[in-house]
Amino acid sequence: MQITSLLQIIKKRLNDIDIFEKMIHDEKTYEINTDKSIHRILERSMWIIDDSYWIVQSNKSLREFIGKEVEKIHSKKRPDFVCVNHGNKLVILEIKRPSLELSKEEIDQVELYQRIIRKHKSQNYSSIRIILIGNTISEEAREVVELRKNIEIMTYQDFLESCRKRYEEYLKVVEDQ
């Protein structure tokens, strides 16, 4: 019975990955105001990113996360997701619309988040990691990210294939039981 239940969960998650994949190509799903937005789906399904992450905050200003000590010029900056994993590692996830090619500008944006958090909250976490996801990545962004610490860039396709592969492996193990 437990194997059947686990099998159903894994199959549902693989189906959810397929649905999410269709959504990422629709610009309308990036409007945060709706329950069917990419942001809301990820809030309810952090397992898509990693099974060990839980959300600390979603689309809230750095002032709300850090507190009053954040400088006024940065107080309205809004990382898409700030997560923590079991090792008390902070993960900032920034997702971009499919029409936007990831460039140095987006890397600078997430690096600024990292610097602000490191300045005001780094003592609370063992490390800070950034994941920047977009539909396409410029050559300049690929070069720049090689020089920056703890910043990872990937396409939606790479991101979803990694997740899909993880759950297909789970499925294979469960089906072999």
Secondary structure, 3 states (H helix, E strand, C coil): CHHHHHHHHHHHHHHHHHHHHHHCCCHHHHCCCCCCCHHHHHHHCHHHCCCCCEEEEECCCHHHHHCCCCCHHHCCCCCCEEEECCCCEEEEEEECCCCCEECHHHHHHHHHHHHHHHHHHHHHCCEEEEEEEECEECHHHHHHHHCCCCEEEEEHHHHHHHHHHHHHHHHHHHHCC
